[in-house]
Amino acid sequence: MSKLSYTSFLWQSVDDHGIHSPFMFRFINKAFYAKGPRLSKKEHRAQNMQVPYPAAELLYRIVNYIRPAKSFVIGEDADKIIDMLRYAGEENKIKLWFFSPLAPIPGGTDLAVIADNKKEAAMASFENIVSNSHNDTVCILPNIHANAHMETIWHALRNHPKATVTVDAYHLGIIFFRKEQVEQHFMVRPSKSFFRDALIGLKNGYGLLG
């Protein structure tokens, strides 16, 4: 299976106006598109971040929106993610507490990030997150379209029985465990562009461009 190209993703994706769940519309509108602090490429280079810029920049925006008190990063690349999250917290005056996977998290974690790129390890990490989650936990898998193997991991997580709502934002996969939500899977553009989005709207609305 070849990985999904970004161009193919764009043709299949929607923005916030293509989402009819009030909860998901608010999350996408505020976390993805609202004006606010952004991680610049200059900062990314200066901090020598080991998380690829597109994933780090979107994760930075999400953290700034949900402002998690309790964070849980699990996997062999956890240190890289934690360094990036610490910077996001410092820049946005968010006090992040990172919890160990070796003990239960009281009340569950607000933000969880899977830092594994092997399926068996990623699934084990996800089960750990599920047991340490609450109804509003936001779970993230970075770089879900980096290669076909990561896409296989993403599809397995997306189909887990505890995953109620998922968002494919190309650079990140986002999973929610909200019990009151019906099961839904979205492909959402991580940023807006007037001309690009207008072109995609014409294609989707009128069947143009093939």
Number of C-alpha atoms within 10 A of each C-alpha: 8 9 14 15 12 13 9 9 17 19 17 14 20 20 20 20 9 12 16 9 13 8 11 18 16 13 17 21 15 18 21 24 16 13 10 11 13 14 18 12 13 9 13 18 11 9 12 11 16 15 19 12 17 17 19 25 20 21 26 23 22 20 19 21 16 17 19 20 13 19 24 25 26 25 19 14 15 15 14 14 21 20 16 20 21 16 18 26 19 11 13 14 11 18 14 20 13 18 17 11 15 7 8 15 18 10 10 20 27 20 25 28 24 24 23 23 18 14 16 11 17 23 18 15 20 23 15 16 25 18 12 20 24 18 13 15 23 23 25 22 24 27 22 26 24 14 14 14 16 21 19 17 21 25 12 13 22 22 13 12 9 16 20 19 19 24 20 22 25 24 23 21 25 25 23 22 21 17 14 8 13 10 16 13 16 19 20 21 25 23 13 12 9 7 9 12 18 11 15 19 15 13 14 15 9 9 10 11 9 4
